[in-house]
Amino acid sequence: MKIPAMTVGRIAGASPVLAIALATGLSWPGADVARANSKMPPLPASPVQTFQPDLATCQPEHLLRGYRQQLAAYADQPPAVVDRLKLLQRDMAVASINRCISKGLLSKQQASQLAASMGIGRDR
């Protein structure tokens, strides 16, 4: 039996609409709760990426310049937001410095001077 062209056209035309409806249904605000209550497996976690410094990245001048410039884009934010970003930036800077030391790309003396220039303390 041959399917009339009108029927085929309607099914093909419905496909994008169905895809949009499905995508919208999966992203509505309560979708996570609905997914948790269903038998669906949880969404996969995002892969963790660890900073892998190289010799150029670990140059004290580069680290200091980046540290000073990173928050400039957020200067118009409320003080509470800027304060929170500063804490996050400090934690990331300390982790980066420690990673550079552990890779042998920055000496402890350079790291101490760099941390002092940044106005931060380090645990190591």
N, C-alpha and C positions, 0 to 999 in steps of 0.2 A: 504494500500500500504506500502510495506516495503522500508525503506530508505537504500540505499547502504552504506556499512561500510566506504568507502572512503569519502563520503560526511559528515558523522558524524565526522570522524577524522579531516577533514579540519575545520569544525565549532569549534570543541573543541580546536584545535590548534590555532585558531584565537583569542580565548578568552583572553589569556595573552597579545597578541599583542594589542588588542583593549584596555585592561586595561592600558597598558603602554602609548599608544597614548592618552588616555583620561587624565591620570595623567599628562603627559607632557603638554598637551594643557591647563590644568588648572593652571599650574605653570610657564608659560612663562612670560617674563618681563611685557608685556602689559595686562596680565590677569586681574589685578585689575581694569584697565580702562574699559576693555571690560565688566567686571562684573558690574561695576557702570553704564554703558550705557545700560545694558540689564534690563530685568524685574526681574532678580534674586534678592532675598533678600540678604542683606549684611551678611558676615560671622559673626558668633557669637564672641563676645569679650572674651578674655581670662579672667578667673575668677581672681579676686583680692585676694591675700593672704596676710593677716596681720600677722606680726610677733607676736607670742604669747610666751613671755619669761617665763622661769621657774626659780626656785631658783638657780640652777646650772649655767644657762646661764647668770644670772645677777650678778654673782660674779665679783667684780672689776678686779681681776687678770685675769679671763677668757676674759673679754671684752678688757682689755688692751693688752693681748697677741695676741688676734685675730686682733686687730687694727694694731699692729706693724707688723704682718706677712702677712696680706692680700695682700699688693701691691708688695711683693717680687717677685711674678711670672711675674710682668709686668715691671721689672727694665730695660729690654732691649728695651722698647718702646720709641718712641720720647718724648721729654719733654712735648710737648703740650698734648699728650695722658695721661701721668702720672699726669700732673696737673689737668686734667679733672677728672681722676679717684680719685685723692685726694679730690676734692670737693664732688664728689659723696660719697666717703667713709665717709667724715666728716658729711654730711647730714644724712647718714644712722646711724652713731654712735650716733649722737645727738638724732635721733628718737628712737633708741634702749634704750639709757639711759633714755629718758623721759618716754618711755613705761614701763621700769623697775620701775621707780619712781611711776607711776600711778597704777601699780599693787601692790605696797607696798613691792617690792623685793629689793629695793635699797633706802637708805636714801638720802636726798638732800645734806647732808654733804659728803657722799661717792661719789655722782655724781659730785659734784664740784671738789673734789680731783681727780677723774678719768678724768674729762674733762681737768683739768690742766695738768695731766700727759700725756694726748694725745695731748696737745697743741691746744685744740679747745675751743671755747666759746659756751655756751648754751643760748637759749632764756629764759628758765625758771630758 
